[in-house]
Amino acid sequence: MLRVIAIDGPAASGKSSTAGLVAERLGWAHLDSGALYRALTLAALDNLGEGGRGGRRKGEAWPAQQILALAERLPVRLVLVDTRFRPEVAGADVEQAIRGERVTRSVSTLAAIPDVRTWVNTQQRQAVEGCGGGVVVDGRDIGTVVFPEAPLKIFLTATTDERARRRLFQRGEAVDVEVVRRESQALAARDAADSNRRIAPLKPAPDAVLLDTTTLTLEQQVTRVVELARGLFPG
C-alpha cells in the first residue's frame, strides 16, 4: 500500500501546520508542495529578473523552458533532512527566504504554468518514492493530481474570516474587524482563482474526507487526521 496522506485545502486553512504535526505523531516525513513552487519562484526572481527590472512585465510569467532549465542547472530540489523535505536552491537551504512577500507576490503566476506544474509533480513523486517510509504531503492538488491513489485524502476547509484571522495572527498583525475584512476578501479572490484555473483546480478528491476546521483547534484537527491514518495504516 502506498504510504501517503494527501492534505489539500485553500490558503490559510492550516494544511502545513496540520500535515507537519500529523507526520510527527506518526513518525512519517512531511512534504510541503508549496515550498518547491516557492523555491522555483525565488530562483526565477534572482536569476531571470523581476517585473519592471529584468525582462518581464509585472504579472507576466517567465518562459517555462527558462524556469525548468534553471531548476535543473542550479539545481532547485527537495532534500529529506531528518523527517522533513527541505527546499534548496544551488545547495542552500531557502526555507526562510521563500516565505517573504517578494516570493508570495509571484508564486501564483509561476504555479499556473502547466509545464512547471508537471515538473513539480514529478519531483514530488520521486521524492516520496525515494523516501522509503510514510509521507504526509500538503498542497492544493495532492489528492486529485499528484497522488490520486493515496489511501487517505483530507480536504481542509474553514470560513474566509477564520482563515483571515489565522493568517493575521501568524504575521503578528492587529486582528481588527477592518483588517480581517480586507484579508478575507483577498483570500476569497485567491480561492476563486485557484478553484477556476484550467490546470489542476482546487477541489476535493471524490474520496477525500472533508474536515471543516472553523471551530476546531489545531490539536483537534491533528487528532482527527491521526485517528483516520491509524485506522488505515497498520503499524
SEBA-375869 format. One record per residue (C-alpha): residue number from 0; residue in one letter; chain; x, y, z. Coordinates in steps of 0.25 Angstrom, whole numbers, plus 5000, padded with zeros to 4 digits. Example, Ala and Ser with C-alpha at 12.3 -4.5 7.8 and 13.67 -1.06 7.14 Angstrom:
BEGIN
+-----+--------+--------+------+------+------+
! num ! residu ! chaine !    x !    y !    z !
+-----+--------+--------+------+------+------+
!   0 !      a !      A ! 5049 ! 4982 ! 5031 !
!   1 !      s !      A ! 5055 ! 4996 ! 5029 !
+-----+--------+--------+------+------+------+
This chain:
BEGIN
+-----+--------+--------+------+------+------+
! num ! residu ! chaine !    x !    y !    z !
+-----+--------+--------+------+------+------+
!   0 !      m !      A ! 5000 ! 5000 ! 5000 !
!   1 !      l !      A ! 5005 ! 5014 ! 4996 !
!   2 !      r !      A ! 5008 ! 5021 ! 5010 !
!   3 !      v !      A ! 5004 ! 5035 ! 5006 !
!   4 !      i !      A ! 4994 ! 5044 ! 5013 !
!   5 !      a !      A ! 4989 ! 5055 ! 5004 !
!   6 !      i !      A ! 4985 ! 5068 ! 5011 !
!   7 !      d !      A ! 4979 ! 5079 ! 5002 !
!   8 !      g !      A ! 4971 ! 5092 ! 5004 !
!   9 !      p !      A ! 4970 ! 5107 ! 5001 !
!  10 !      a !      A ! 4981 ! 5117 ! 5006 !
!  11 !      a !      A ! 4982 ! 5118 ! 5021 !
!  12 !      s !      A ! 4973 ! 5106 ! 5024 !
!  13 !      g !      A ! 4984 ! 5100 ! 5033 !
!  14 !      k !      A ! 4990 ! 5090 ! 5023 !
!  15 !      s !      A ! 5004 ! 5091 ! 5026 !
!  16 !      s !      A ! 5003 ! 5092 ! 5041 !
!  17 !      t !      A ! 4993 ! 5080 ! 5041 !
!  18 !      a !      A ! 5002 ! 5072 ! 5032 !
!  19 !      g !      A ! 5015 ! 5075 ! 5040 !
!  20 !      l !      A ! 5009 ! 5070 ! 5053 !
!  21 !      v !      A ! 5002 ! 5058 ! 5047 !
!  22 !      a !      A ! 5015 ! 5054 ! 5041 !
!  23 !      e !      A ! 5022 ! 5056 ! 5055 !
!  24 !      r !      A ! 5011 ! 5048 ! 5062 !
!  25 !      l !      A ! 5012 ! 5036 ! 5052 !
!  26 !      g !      A ! 5027 ! 5037 ! 5051 !
!  27 !      w !      A ! 5026 ! 5040 ! 5036 !
!  28 !      a !      A ! 5033 ! 5050 ! 5027 !
!  29 !      h !      A ! 5026 ! 5063 ! 5023 !
!  30 !      l !      A ! 5026 ! 5069 ! 5009 !
!  31 !      d !      A ! 5020 ! 5083 ! 5007 !
!  32 !      s !      A ! 5018 ! 5084 ! 4992 !
!  33 !      g !      A ! 5017 ! 5099 ! 4992 !
!  34 !      a !      A ! 5031 ! 5100 ! 4997 !
!  35 !      l !      A ! 5036 ! 5095 ! 4983 !
!  36 !      y !      A ! 5028 ! 5105 ! 4975 !
!  37 !      r !      A ! 5033 ! 5116 ! 4984 !
!  38 !      a !      A ! 5047 ! 5111 ! 4983 !
!  39 !      l !      A ! 5046 ! 5111 ! 4968 !
!  40 !      t !      A ! 5040 ! 5125 ! 4969 !
!  41 !      l !      A ! 5051 ! 5130 ! 4977 !
!  42 !      a !      A ! 5061 ! 5124 ! 4967 !
!  43 !      a !      A ! 5054 ! 5131 ! 4956 !
!  44 !      l !      A ! 5053 ! 5145 ! 4963 !
!  45 !      d !      A ! 5068 ! 5144 ! 4966 !
!  46 !      n !      A ! 5073 ! 5139 ! 4952 !
!  47 !      l !      A ! 5062 ! 5143 ! 4942 !
!  48 !      g !      A ! 5058 ! 5156 ! 4946 !
!  49 !      e !      A ! 5047 ! 5163 ! 4953 !
!  50 !      g !      A ! 5035 ! 5171 ! 4947 !
!  51 !      g !      A ! 5040 ! 5185 ! 4943 !
!  52 !      r !      A ! 5054 ! 5182 ! 4945 !
!  53 !      g !      A ! 5059 ! 5169 ! 4938 !
!  54 !      g !      A ! 5051 ! 5166 ! 4925 !
!  55 !      r !      A ! 5037 ! 5163 ! 4929 !
!  56 !      r !      A ! 5025 ! 5171 ! 4932 !
!  57 !      k !      A ! 5018 ! 5171 ! 4945 !
!  58 !      g !      A ! 5008 ! 5159 ! 4945 !
!  59 !      e !      A ! 5015 ! 5153 ! 4933 !
!  60 !      a !      A ! 5020 ! 5138 ! 4934 !
!  61 !      w !      A ! 5035 ! 5135 ! 4931 !
!  62 !      p !      A ! 5036 ! 5125 ! 4919 !
!  63 !      a !      A ! 5034 ! 5111 ! 4924 !
!  64 !      q !      A ! 5047 ! 5106 ! 4917 !
!  65 !      q !      A ! 5055 ! 5116 ! 4924 !
!  66 !      i !      A ! 5050 ! 5113 ! 4938 !
!  67 !      l !      A ! 5052 ! 5098 ! 4936 !
!  68 !      a !      A ! 5066 ! 5099 ! 4931 !
!  69 !      l !      A ! 5069 ! 5108 ! 4943 !
!  70 !      a !      A ! 5063 ! 5098 ! 4952 !
!  71 !      e !      A ! 5072 ! 5087 ! 4947 !
!  72 !      r !      A ! 5084 ! 5095 ! 4946 !
!  73 !      l !      A ! 5085 ! 5101 ! 4960 !
!  74 !      p !      A ! 5078 ! 5091 ! 4964 !
!  75 !      v !      A ! 5065 ! 5094 ! 4971 !
!  76 !      r !      A ! 5061 ! 5082 ! 4979 !
!  77 !      l !      A ! 5055 ! 5075 ! 4991 !
!  78 !      v !      A ! 5065 ! 5069 ! 5001 !
!  79 !      l !      A ! 5060 ! 5060 ! 5012 !
!  80 !      v !      A ! 5066 ! 5065 ! 5025 !
!  81 !      d !      A ! 5062 ! 5056 ! 5037 !
!  82 !      t !      A ! 5047 ! 5055 ! 5035 !
!  83 !      r !      A ! 5045 ! 5068 ! 5026 !
!  84 !      f !      A ! 5047 ! 5071 ! 5012 !
!  85 !      r !      A ! 5055 ! 5084 ! 5011 !
!  86 !      p !      A ! 5055 ! 5093 ! 4999 !
!  87 !      e !      A ! 5069 ! 5096 ! 4994 !
!  88 !      v !      A ! 5074 ! 5105 ! 4982 !
!  89 !      a !      A ! 5088 ! 5103 ! 4978 !
!  90 !      g !      A ! 5090 ! 5095 ! 4990 !
!  91 !      a !      A ! 5086 ! 5106 ! 5000 !
!  92 !      d !      A ! 5074 ! 5104 ! 5010 !
!  93 !      v !      A ! 5064 ! 5114 ! 5005 !
!  94 !      e !      A ! 5052 ! 5111 ! 5015 !
!  95 !      q !      A ! 5052 ! 5125 ! 5021 !
!  96 !      a !      A ! 5055 ! 5132 ! 5008 !
!  97 !      i !      A ! 5043 ! 5126 ! 5001 !
!  98 !      r !      A ! 5033 ! 5131 ! 5011 !
!  99 !      g !      A ! 5035 ! 5146 ! 5009 !
! 100 !      e !      A ! 5025 ! 5155 ! 5001 !
! 101 !      r !      A ! 5035 ! 5156 ! 4989 !
! 102 !      v !      A ! 5032 ! 5142 ! 4986 !
! 103 !      t !      A ! 5018 ! 5142 ! 4991 !
! 104 !      r !      A ! 5015 ! 5152 ! 4980 !
! 105 !      s !      A ! 5020 ! 5144 ! 4969 !
! 106 !      v !      A ! 5018 ! 5129 ! 4972 !
! 107 !      s !      A ! 5003 ! 5128 ! 4967 !
! 108 !      t !      A ! 5008 ! 5133 ! 4953 !
! 109 !      l !      A ! 5019 ! 5123 ! 4953 !
! 110 !      a !      A ! 5010 ! 5111 ! 4958 !
! 111 !      a !      A ! 5000 ! 5114 ! 4947 !
! 112 !      i !      A ! 5009 ! 5109 ! 4936 !
! 113 !      p !      A ! 5006 ! 5095 ! 4932 !
! 114 !      d !      A ! 5020 ! 5090 ! 4929 !
! 115 !      v !      A ! 5025 ! 5096 ! 4943 !
! 116 !      r !      A ! 5013 ! 5088 ! 4950 !
! 117 !      t !      A ! 5017 ! 5075 ! 4942 !
! 118 !      w !      A ! 5032 ! 5077 ! 4947 !
! 119 !      v !      A ! 5028 ! 5080 ! 4961 !
! 120 !      n !      A ! 5019 ! 5068 ! 4962 !
! 121 !      t !      A ! 5029 ! 5059 ! 4956 !
! 122 !      q !      A ! 5039 ! 5064 ! 4967 !
! 123 !      q !      A ! 5029 ! 5061 ! 4978 !
! 124 !      r !      A ! 5026 ! 5047 ! 4973 !
! 125 !      q !      A ! 5041 ! 5044 ! 4972 !
! 126 !      a !      A ! 5044 ! 5050 ! 4986 !
! 127 !      v !      A ! 5033 ! 5041 ! 4992 !
! 128 !      e !      A ! 5037 ! 5029 ! 4985 !
! 129 !      g !      A ! 5051 ! 5030 ! 4990 !
! 130 !      c !      A ! 5047 ! 5033 ! 5004 !
! 131 !      g !      A ! 5045 ! 5018 ! 5008 !
! 132 !      g !      A ! 5034 ! 5021 ! 5018 !
! 133 !      g !      A ! 5021 ! 5028 ! 5020 !
! 134 !      v !      A ! 5020 ! 5043 ! 5016 !
! 135 !      v !      A ! 5009 ! 5054 ! 5019 !
! 136 !      v !      A ! 5008 ! 5063 ! 5007 !
! 137 !      d !      A ! 5000 ! 5076 ! 5007 !
! 138 !      g !      A ! 4996 ! 5085 ! 4996 !
! 139 !      r !      A ! 4985 ! 5089 ! 4987 !
! 140 !      d !      A ! 4984 ! 5077 ! 4977 !
! 141 !      i !      A ! 4991 ! 5066 ! 4984 !
! 142 !      g !      A ! 4979 ! 5057 ! 4985 !
! 143 !      t !      A ! 4974 ! 5060 ! 4971 !
! 144 !      v !      A ! 4986 ! 5061 ! 4963 !
! 145 !      v !      A ! 5000 ! 5057 ! 4970 !
! 146 !      f !      A ! 4995 ! 5045 ! 4978 !
! 147 !      p !      A ! 4981 ! 5042 ! 4974 !
! 148 !      e !      A ! 4984 ! 5027 ! 4978 !
! 149 !      a !      A ! 4987 ! 5032 ! 4993 !
! 150 !      p !      A ! 4979 ! 5023 ! 5002 !
! 151 !      l !      A ! 4976 ! 5035 ! 5011 !
! 152 !      k !      A ! 4972 ! 5049 ! 5006 !
! 153 !      i !      A ! 4968 ! 5060 ! 5014 !
! 154 !      f !      A ! 4962 ! 5073 ! 5009 !
! 155 !      l !      A ! 4962 ! 5084 ! 5020 !
! 156 !      t !      A ! 4953 ! 5096 ! 5020 !
! 157 !      a !      A ! 4949 ! 5108 ! 5028 !
! 158 !      t !      A ! 4942 ! 5121 ! 5026 !
! 159 !      t !      A ! 4949 ! 5132 ! 5020 !
! 160 !      d !      A ! 4948 ! 5141 ! 5032 !
! 161 !      e !      A ! 4954 ! 5130 ! 5041 !
! 162 !      r !      A ! 4965 ! 5128 ! 5031 !
! 163 !      a !      A ! 4968 ! 5143 ! 5030 !
! 164 !      r !      A ! 4969 ! 5143 ! 5046 !
! 165 !      r !      A ! 4979 ! 5132 ! 5046 !
! 166 !      r !      A ! 4988 ! 5138 ! 5035 !
! 167 !      l !      A ! 4988 ! 5151 ! 5042 !
! 168 !      f !      A ! 4991 ! 5145 ! 5055 !
! 169 !      q !      A ! 5003 ! 5137 ! 5049 !
! 170 !      r !      A ! 5008 ! 5150 ! 5043 !
! 171 !      g !      A ! 5007 ! 5157 ! 5057 !
! 172 !      e !      A ! 4998 ! 5167 ! 5051 !
! 173 !      a !      A ! 4986 ! 5174 ! 5058 !
! 174 !      v !      A ! 4973 ! 5166 ! 5057 !
! 175 !      d !      A ! 4962 ! 5176 ! 5056 !
! 176 !      v !      A ! 4949 ! 5176 ! 5048 !
! 177 !      e !      A ! 4954 ! 5184 ! 5036 !
! 178 !      v !      A ! 4967 ! 5177 ! 5035 !
! 179 !      v !      A ! 4960 ! 5164 ! 5035 !
! 180 !      r !      A ! 4950 ! 5168 ! 5025 !
! 181 !      r !      A ! 4961 ! 5172 ! 5015 !
! 182 !      e !      A ! 4969 ! 5159 ! 5017 !
! 183 !      s !      A ! 4956 ! 5151 ! 5016 !
! 184 !      q !      A ! 4953 ! 5158 ! 5002 !
! 185 !      a !      A ! 4968 ! 5155 ! 4998 !
! 186 !      l !      A ! 4966 ! 5140 ! 5002 !
! 187 !      a !      A ! 4953 ! 5139 ! 4995 !
! 188 !      a !      A ! 4959 ! 5145 ! 4982 !
! 189 !      r !      A ! 4970 ! 5134 ! 4983 !
! 190 !      d !      A ! 4960 ! 5123 ! 4985 !
! 191 !      a !      A ! 4953 ! 5127 ! 4973 !
! 192 !      a !      A ! 4965 ! 5128 ! 4965 !
! 193 !      d !      A ! 4970 ! 5114 ! 4970 !
! 194 !      s !      A ! 4957 ! 5107 ! 4968 !
! 195 !      n !      A ! 4954 ! 5112 ! 4954 !
! 196 !      r !      A ! 4968 ! 5111 ! 4948 !
! 197 !      r !      A ! 4969 ! 5102 ! 4936 !
! 198 !      i !      A ! 4980 ! 5093 ! 4941 !
! 199 !      a !      A ! 4979 ! 5085 ! 4954 !
! 200 !      p !      A ! 4967 ! 5094 ! 4960 !
! 201 !      l !      A ! 4966 ! 5094 ! 4975 !
! 202 !      k !      A ! 4955 ! 5084 ! 4979 !
! 203 !      p !      A ! 4954 ! 5072 ! 4988 !
! 204 !      a !      A ! 4956 ! 5058 ! 4982 !
! 205 !      p !      A ! 4943 ! 5050 ! 4981 !
! 206 !      d !      A ! 4948 ! 5041 ! 4992 !
! 207 !      a !      A ! 4954 ! 5052 ! 5001 !
! 208 !      v !      A ! 4950 ! 5053 ! 5016 !
! 209 !      l !      A ! 4945 ! 5068 ! 5017 !
! 210 !      l !      A ! 4949 ! 5074 ! 5030 !
! 211 !      d !      A ! 4943 ! 5088 ! 5034 !
! 212 !      t !      A ! 4953 ! 5094 ! 5044 !
! 213 !      t !      A ! 4946 ! 5107 ! 5046 !
! 214 !      t !      A ! 4943 ! 5103 ! 5060 !
! 215 !      l !      A ! 4954 ! 5093 ! 5063 !
! 216 !      t !      A ! 4967 ! 5095 ! 5070 !
! 217 !      l !      A ! 4980 ! 5091 ! 5063 !
! 218 !      e !      A ! 4981 ! 5080 ! 5073 !
! 219 !      q !      A ! 4967 ! 5075 ! 5070 !
! 220 !      q !      A ! 4969 ! 5074 ! 5055 !
! 221 !      v !      A ! 4982 ! 5067 ! 5056 !
! 222 !      t !      A ! 4976 ! 5057 ! 5065 !
! 223 !      r !      A ! 4965 ! 5054 ! 5055 !
! 224 !      v !      A ! 4974 ! 5052 ! 5044 !
! 225 !      v !      A ! 4984 ! 5043 ! 5052 !
! 226 !      e !      A ! 4972 ! 5035 ! 5056 !
! 227 !      l !      A ! 4968 ! 5033 ! 5042 !
! 228 !      a !      A ! 4982 ! 5029 ! 5038 !
! 229 !      r !      A ! 4984 ! 5019 ! 5049 !
! 230 !      g !      A ! 4971 ! 5012 ! 5044 !
! 231 !      l !      A ! 4977 ! 5011 ! 5030 !
! 232 !      f !      A ! 4992 ! 5009 ! 5032 !
! 233 !      p !      A ! 4995 ! 4997 ! 5042 !
! 234 !      g !      A ! 5008 ! 4999 ! 5050 !
+-----+--------+--------+------+------+------+
